[in-house]
Amino acid sequence: MDMDAGAFEALVIEELDLLPDDMVDRLDNVVFVVEDRPEDGSLDLLGMYDGLALTERTQYGMGELPDRIIVYREPHLAQCETLDELRDEIHTTLVHEIAHFHGIDDAHLHELGWA
């Protein structure tokens, strides 16, 4: 599948807007970023949470850099053949990375069917 960076970012924003309010309203000091691919150049990683999970924080205050949820464009496009598949995969990636923000690890995400 092929899609330029602007169209992909717009799709990520659309999918983010479709998430339940109670899932995104609790995201404090988090930015969503779209990048072409991970630093190692692989196409295996669809997204990444870069920050300190809520369950690991002792305090969080003013002056802290925001946590980041990164969605990688090229790996998504490499794994999806249709726009519907792409939407579903972006949705799953967003939920997965937001779960990491809340301290849910990959093992629990597998149990829930989100990894």
N, C-alpha and C positions, 0 to 999 in steps of 0.2 A: 504494500500500500504506500502511496505517496501523498504527502501533505506538507505545505510549507509551515514555517515556524509560527507565523501569525495566526493561521487557521487552526493549528494545533492548540495554541495558547487559548484561543477563543473557545475551543471545545472543552478544554480543562475548566475554564471559568464557568461555562454552561453546566458542566457536571458538578462543579463545586456548589453552584447555586441550587441544584436539585437535592443536595444532601439535607437531611432533617436539621431543623434549626437547633435542636438540643445537642446535635453532634458538633456543630461549628460555633455555636455561641460561646462555648466554654474554652475555645482556643484563644489564649491570651498571649500576646506578643509573638505571634507566629506569622511568617510570610510564606506564600506559595510561590515557587519559582519553577519555570520550565527551562530545561537545558536540553541540548541535543543528545548528549550521551554522558555516561559517567566518565570520570577522569581517566580510568584505565582503558577506555575505548570499547569496553565490552557491550554487547547487546543483551546481556542476561538480566541486568538490573532495571526494573521499571520505575522505581521510585526510591526515595530515601528520606528518613526523618533525621535531621541534623540538629540535635539539641539535647536537653536534659529532660527526661520524662517527668511528669508530675509526681510520680511515685518516688522519684529519686531526689527531689528538691527539698532542701531544708528551709530555704528562703528564696524569694525571687522578688527583686525590687527594681527601683528606678535605675536607669543607666545600663541595664542588661541589653546585650544585642539580641535581636529576635531569633527564635528558633526558626528553622527552615524546613519546609516540606518540598522536596524536589521531585518533579515529574519529568522523566526522560522521554523525549520525543522519538528518537530513532529506534530504541528498543520496542516501544509500543507499535510503531509502524511495521517493524520487522515481524512482529508476532500476530498481527491482525490482518485479515483479508477484506473485511467489510467495515463500513462506517459504524454499523450496529455493534460489531465485535469490538471496535476501537472504543466506543462509548462505554461499553460494559467493562473493558479492561481499565480504562481511566477511572471509572467509578470505583472499581475494586482497589486500585492502587491508592486512591485518595482515602478510602475507608481504612485500608491497611496502615498507611502512614499516620493518619490521625489516631489510630489505635495505639501506635508506638508512642505518640505524644502523651497518651493517657496511661502508659506503662504496661500495655498488653504486649507480651512477647510473642515471637513467631510460633512457639509451641501451642500457646492458647489460640492464636489466630488459626492454626491448622485445625484445632478442635472445632472452631466456630465456622470453618469453611472459607476463611478469608485469606488463606496463604497457600 
